[in-house]
């Protein structure tokens, strides 16, 4: 995963050199990654390009098919959480996930068919830190199967249960959820952040912000305002720092229950009255309905804190 070079190519793709392998990315007209190519670069002389992966999306922009050495299908909740994966034409699940209610990427457990025999015989539980990074996978008895450590912007190091580095830095339990519990694609060396793809060594998104300069006034590729230790961006659209927002509310005397309640409602429900609406709209409607006098103050509060709230699947 070590990055040597990075350059844009005619505004249509990008190339990177990674551990002797060069990648080329192709995007469609809707700002979605649709193809990854690779070629060997270990000798200093580039080889021929070959397909590493292709992707397909549904009408609401969710990635539903990934084709690498296998064809993998993804099935989601209305909050854009992956519930099940199937491989090829099989009607049996290869892996299933259960998600918690604390956060959109609160991975509780998974059941996996590691030996591809059609039976979900392996159960694992996710252990996450305060920034929702996956730090360990444990089994039913609480025995640690695998651990993870990270550089600030998300470059992951996979460790054995005794904290020694894994020999090939690949998950032995086929766990793809790492930094902020977003999915890492080994074929592209990118994280899939729903609406965008993220490069952990560059510390930036590699496709432009779908909400343009509404997300950042000066940078269409910045990740969490360059503050990865205190914020997350699970949808690729909005920076999440709920602790700061509630702390600000307490300091200036705004009813924290109103703020926290609206955060929780928008996070759990996913919208206020229009499915698919942005989280900021949901939050404004909620505070106006629950406590009309506080609406303007709450709006100024969250803007002053530099915080936009999460609407899963926005």
Secondary structure, 3 states (H helix, E strand, C coil): CCEEEEEEECCCEEEEEECCEEEEEEECCCCCEEEEEEEECCCCCCCCCEEEEEEEECCCCCEEEEECCCEEEEEECCCCCEEEEEECCCCCCCEEEEECCCCCCCEEEEEECCCCCCCCCEEEEEEECCCCCEEEEECCCCCEEEEEEECCCCCEEEECCCCCECCCCCCCCCCCECHHHCEEECCCCEEEECCEEEECCCCEECCCCCCHHHCCCCCCCECHHHCCCCCECCCCCCCECHHHHHHHHHHHCCCHHHHHHHHHHHHHHCCCCCCCCCHHHHHHHHHHHHCHHHHHHHHHHHHHCCCCCCCCCC
